Amino acid sequence: MSKNSEQPVSTVARHTFGSWMAQSRWKAPLHVADAAGVYFYDLNSKRYLDFSSQLMCSNLGHKNRALIESMKEQADKLPYLNPAFTCNVKEDATEALLKVMPKGIEVFFYSTSGTEANEAAVKIARSYLAESSKYKIISRYHSYHGSTAGSIALTGDVRRWYAEPLGKMQGTLFAPDAYC
């Protein structure tokens, strides 16, 4: 199958669900063929400025050689480690954080995803505040915090509505965005 055909787009659209959209609009997803720096390219080499860094996962740029080499080096040593264990990279990251964080912030949580980080932040905050009557979480109307049940309940984006009322987390309030 040619990579320049329309076949990959129709195969994906026919046999997968699209993320964060009405599925009726998932008929012709954009086929990304390449990416470099702050741009990605379609099958016709049309260039797109990647404002969202592929959902904030490529914010150091596409094909960043230093990042790629670092990833290869780490994959050769230890490609994955359960968050319950430690290694040199986690120690180095912790020491780097301790140097830049404000005084008094000296305990960190390493998660496997952004959704997990957001849900853990709620659990940690509520655990810390368990002795008080404080429990509310404030989120923005135009926010995205993940697609698991807990994180979608924190998401202000209207696309979460399909999950409500079951997906509503007690004490979550939505506030206007901070636009001037």
Residue, then its C-alpha position, 0 to 999 in steps of 0.5 A: m500500500s502506498k503511503n501517498s494514497e488515501q487508503p491509510v486515512s480511510t482505513v483509520a477513519r473506518h476502523t478507529f474512533g476519533s478523539w475529542m470529536a463527534q464521530s461523524r466528523w471522523k471521516a477524513p482525518l488529516h494524514v500527517a506524513d512528516a514533522a520537523g521543528v514547529y511544523f508538521y506536513d501532510l501527504n502533499s507536503k503542506r506545512y502546518l504550524d503545530f500550535s499545540s505541539q501534538l497535544m503538548c507532547s512535542n513542545l521541544g520541537h519535532k525531530n529535536r536531535a538532542l532529545i532523540e539521542s537522549m531517548k535512544e541512550q535511555a532506551d538502550k539502558l532502561p526503556y521503562l521503569n515502574p513509577a514505584f522504583t527509582c533510577n539515575v534519571k529520576e534522581d537527576a530529575t529530582e535534584a534538578l527540580l530541587k534547585v529550581m522549586p520555591k523553598g518548601i516544595e521538596v516532594f514530587f510525584y512522577s506519573t506515567s501520563g498527564t491524566e494520571a498527574n491531574e487525578a493524582a493532584v486532586k487526590i493529593a490536595r484532598s488528602y492534604l485538606a482532609e481535616s478541613s472543610k476545603y474540597k473544591i477544585i476550580s477549573r477553566y471553561h476552556s480546559y482539557h485535563g485528560s480523558t479518564a473519568g476523573s480528568i474529564a470531570l475536571t475538563g471545562d471543554v463542552r465535549r465532556w458533557y456526554a459523560e455527565p452527570l456520571g462524570k461530574m466530580q463533586g466540588t468541581l467548579f468552572a471559572p471563566d478563562a483569563y483572557c484580557 
